[in-house]
Amino acid sequence: MTFRSFVEPWSQQKTAYRYPISIFFIRGEKMIKYSSSYINKKYIPNSKDLVVAYKVTPNRGVDFNNAAAGLAAESSIGTWTKISTMNKRIASKLKPSVFYANKKTGTVKIAYNQDLFEQGNMSQILSSIAGNVYGLKEISKLRLLDITFPKDIVKSFPGPKFGIDGIRKITKVKKRPLIGTIVKPKLGLTAKQHAQVAYDAWIGGLDIVKDDENLSSMTFNKFKERIKLTLKARAKAEKETGEIKIYMPNITAETFEMIKRAEYVKSQGGRYLMIDVLTTGFAAVHTIRNQNPNLVIHAHRAMHGALTRQEDSGMTMLSLAKIFRLLGVDQLHIGTAGIGKMHGKKDEELAIEDEIEDDYIKETKYSLKQNWYNKKPVLAVASGGLHPGMIPAVMKAMGNDIVMQFGGGVHWHPKGTKYGAMAARQALEATLKGIKLEKAEGKELSEAVKKFGVRYK
């Protein structure tokens, strides 16, 4: 099943199922038949409901309808048997409704009363809708496809401090995409060497230099020394080029240590932070956002593939992107619209870009509807296997409100990073002018085109 087909139009919600409670055995495993009261085809989600779409694969011999009811029950107020502590008030007010279930596609949509969740607590929300339900015996595979957050929950999270407009104000880059590099090799350079690579990239024409996801504070490259030297190089590059330059230091660590590192970056005149948002955790991201209202947060999605890559298990990058917009990141890696080296589908990644950049998303083939209630938009980051010859294709697919980052696509040049950066800037300027890269001026770009080729779509 493709991402395109996971959500059927709301007008097609016609299926509902009802079963009695019982216990049965399949191949020696005790299974539960959950109450059919969780299934309600007539229910219409309201403005105070949190709605989740799942793809459900029942265990062999388990009825799809029962798996859907079990998913609703175990993610909210239910359990495997009748309990004396349940009362009518709880059941009538807090019981979720499976209002759509399609056995053919495996799609299940559940509406949860927002009172089931603590506002401003993403960990608790995910412990409910993406927690123990992944371990149910009745379900062989489960994938969380999308979440619609109601107004009260959206308002309870900070959202981005800067967003697209704030970043453009800082960089003074009003319309074009931002371009940058990730210092390579990922690990091994000293702090002094790292700063030199950054300087070469900036004077070559790039806007941004970013640490890689696994560079923190190493024996050969200590965090504070790297920050101090690289920001000093940034100041020098700004003076020489007359342009605003950005350095994104990776502060990923234990949460209190991240707070200390963020303070140090700020004390040295830094404007940005980078966090590996999945490996540090949802609560840690929320904390860093609250503790650093004056620093832009760049979110790297390292480890996302463990959750997102399999089409019938885990959760989608779309759902993660929505979560991180609520938590307050300003920039987020979303892929390269299928153009770069990393796994990802064009339509899915463009849907993610729409989700994090727009204020209102209608029900589409790709996602549930979502009103962001004026939460600032997140700037999409395209990164992974890009080179200067891909700039026309990436811009055509993703538009101008993006950051394009090049690793090996900049550091490949035999004369050094500066010349690879020049090739990328030349490719960007030519694309903005509508000039084919094969005919554009610039020796460095010509060398890049000869080495990598050009993609226009």
Secondary structure in CASP SS format (residue, H / E / C, confidence):
PFRMAT SS
TARGET T0000
AUTHOR 0000-0000-0000
METHOD secondary structure of the structure
MODEL  1
M C 1.00
T C 1.00
F H 1.00
R H 1.00
S H 1.00
F C 1.00
V C 1.00
E C 1.00
P C 1.00
W H 1.00
S H 1.00
Q H 1.00
Q C 1.00
K C 1.00
T C 1.00
A C 1.00
Y C 1.00
R C 1.00
Y C 1.00
P C 1.00
I C 1.00
S E 1.00
I E 1.00
F E 1.00
F E 1.00
I E 1.00
R C 1.00
G C 1.00
E E 1.00
K E 1.00
M E 1.00
I E 1.00
K E 1.00
Y C 1.00
S C 1.00
S H 1.00
S H 1.00
Y H 1.00
I E 1.00
N C 1.00
K C 1.00
K C 1.00
Y C 1.00
I C 1.00
P C 1.00
N C 1.00
S C 1.00
K C 1.00
D E 1.00
L E 1.00
V E 1.00
V E 1.00
A E 1.00
Y E 1.00
K E 1.00
V E 1.00
T E 1.00
P E 1.00
N C 1.00
R C 1.00
G C 1.00
V C 1.00
D C 1.00
F H 1.00
N H 1.00
N H 1.00
A H 1.00
A H 1.00
A H 1.00
G H 1.00
L H 1.00
A H 1.00
A H 1.00
E H 1.00
S C 1.00
S C 1.00
I C 1.00
G C 1.00
T C 1.00
W C 1.00
T C 1.00
K C 1.00
I C 1.00
S C 1.00
T C 1.00
M C 1.00
N C 1.00
K H 1.00
R H 1.00
I H 1.00
A H 1.00
S H 1.00
K H 1.00
L H 1.00
K C 1.00
P C 1.00
S E 1.00
V E 1.00
F E 1.00
Y E 1.00
A E 1.00
N E 1.00
K C 1.00
K C 1.00
T C 1.00
G C 1.00
T E 1.00
V E 1.00
K E 1.00
I E 1.00
A E 1.00
Y E 1.00
N E 1.00
Q H 1.00
D H 1.00
L H 1.00
F C 1.00
E C 1.00
Q C 1.00
G C 1.00
N C 1.00
M H 1.00
S H 1.00
Q H 1.00
I H 1.00
L H 1.00
S H 1.00
S H 1.00
I H 1.00
A C 1.00
G C 1.00
N H 1.00
V H 1.00
Y H 1.00
G H 1.00
L C 1.00
K C 1.00
E C 1.00
I E 1.00
S E 1.00
K E 1.00
L E 1.00
R E 1.00
L E 1.00
L E 1.00
D E 1.00
I E 1.00
T E 1.00
F C 1.00
P C 1.00
K H 1.00
D H 1.00
I H 1.00
V H 1.00
K H 1.00
S C 1.00
F C 1.00
P C 1.00
G C 1.00
P C 1.00
K C 1.00
F C 1.00
G H 1.00
I H 1.00
D H 1.00
G H 1.00
I H 1.00
R H 1.00
K H 1.00
I H 1.00
T H 1.00
K C 1.00
V C 1.00
K C 1.00
K C 1.00
R C 1.00
P C 1.00
L E 1.00
I E 1.00
G E 1.00
T E 1.00
I E 1.00
V C 1.00
K C 1.00
P C 1.00
K C 1.00
L C 1.00
G C 1.00
L C 1.00
T C 1.00
A H 1.00
K H 1.00
Q H 1.00
H H 1.00
A H 1.00
Q H 1.00
V H 1.00
A H 1.00
Y H 1.00
D H 1.00
A H 1.00
W H 1.00
I H 1.00
G C 1.00
G C 1.00
L C 1.00
D C 1.00
I E 1.00
V E 1.00
K E 1.00
D C 1.00
D C 1.00
E C 1.00
N C 1.00
L C 1.00
S C 1.00
S C 1.00
M E 1.00
T C 1.00
F C 1.00
N E 1.00
K C 1.00
F H 1.00
K H 1.00
E H 1.00
R H 1.00
I H 1.00
K H 1.00
L H 1.00
T H 1.00
L H 1.00
K H 1.00
A H 1.00
R H 1.00
A H 1.00
K H 1.00
A H 1.00
E H 1.00
K H 1.00
E H 1.00
T H 1.00
G C 1.00
E C 1.00
I C 1.00
K C 1.00
I E 1.00
Y E 1.00
M E 1.00
P C 1.00
N E 1.00
I C 1.00
T C 1.00
A C 1.00
E C 1.00
T H 1.00
F H 1.00
E H 1.00
M H 1.00
I H 1.00
K H 1.00
R H 1.00
A H 1.00
E H 1.00
Y H 1.00
V H 1.00
K H 1.00
S H 1.00
Q C 1.00
G C 1.00
G C 1.00
R C 1.00
Y E 1.00
L E 1.00
M E 1.00
I E 1.00
D E 1.00
V H 1.00
L H 1.00
T H 1.00
T H 1.00
G C 1.00
F H 1.00
A H 1.00
A H 1.00
V H 1.00
H H 1.00
T H 1.00
I H 1.00
R H 1.00
N H 1.00
Q H 1.00
N C 1.00
P C 1.00
N C 1.00
L C 1.00
V E 1.00
I E 1.00
H E 1.00
A E 1.00
H E 1.00
R C 1.00
A C 1.00
M C 1.00
H H 1.00
G H 1.00
A H 1.00
L H 1.00
T H 1.00
R C 1.00
Q C 1.00
E C 1.00
D C 1.00
S C 1.00
G E 1.00
M E 1.00
T C 1.00
M H 1.00
L H 1.00
S H 1.00
L H 1.00
A H 1.00
K H 1.00
I H 1.00
F H 1.00
R H 1.00
L H 1.00
L H 1.00
G C 1.00
V C 1.00
D C 1.00
Q E 1.00
L E 1.00
H E 1.00
I C 1.00
G C 1.00
T C 1.00
A C 1.00
G C 1.00
I C 1.00
G C 1.00
K C 1.00
M C 1.00
H C 1.00
G C 1.00
K C 1.00
K H 1.00
D H 1.00
E H 1.00
E H 1.00
L H 1.00
A H 1.00
I H 1.00
E H 1.00
D H 1.00
E H 1.00
I H 1.00
E H 1.00
D C 1.00
D C 1.00
Y E 1.00
I E 1.00
K C 1.00
E C 1.00
T C 1.00
K C 1.00
Y C 1.00
S C 1.00
L C 1.00
K C 1.00
Q E 1.00
N E 1.00
W C 1.00
Y C 1.00
N C 1.00
K C 1.00
K C 1.00
P C 1.00
V C 1.00
L E 1.00
A E 1.00
V E 1.00
A E 1.00
S E 1.00
G C 1.00
G C 1.00
L C 1.00
H C 1.00
P H 1.00
G H 1.00
M H 1.00
I H 1.00
P H 1.00
A H 1.00
V H 1.00
M H 1.00
K H 1.00
A H 1.00
M H 1.00
G C 1.00
N C 1.00
D C 1.00
I E 1.00
V E 1.00
M E 1.00
Q E 1.00
F E 1.00
G C 1.00
G H 1.00
G H 1.00
V H 1.00
H H 1.00
W C 1.00
H C 1.00
P C 1.00
K C 1.00
G C 1.00
T H 1.00
K H 1.00
Y H 1.00
G H 1.00
A H 1.00
M H 1.00
A H 1.00
A H 1.00
R H 1.00
Q H 1.00
A H 1.00
L H 1.00
E H 1.00
A H 1.00
T H 1.00
L H 1.00
K C 1.00
G C 1.00
I C 1.00
K C 1.00
L H 1.00
E H 1.00
K H 1.00
A C 1.00
E C 1.00
G C 1.00
K H 1.00
E H 1.00
L H 1.00
S H 1.00
E H 1.00
A H 1.00
V H 1.00
K H 1.00
K H 1.00
F H 1.00
G C 1.00
V C 1.00
R C 1.00
Y C 1.00
K C 1.00
END
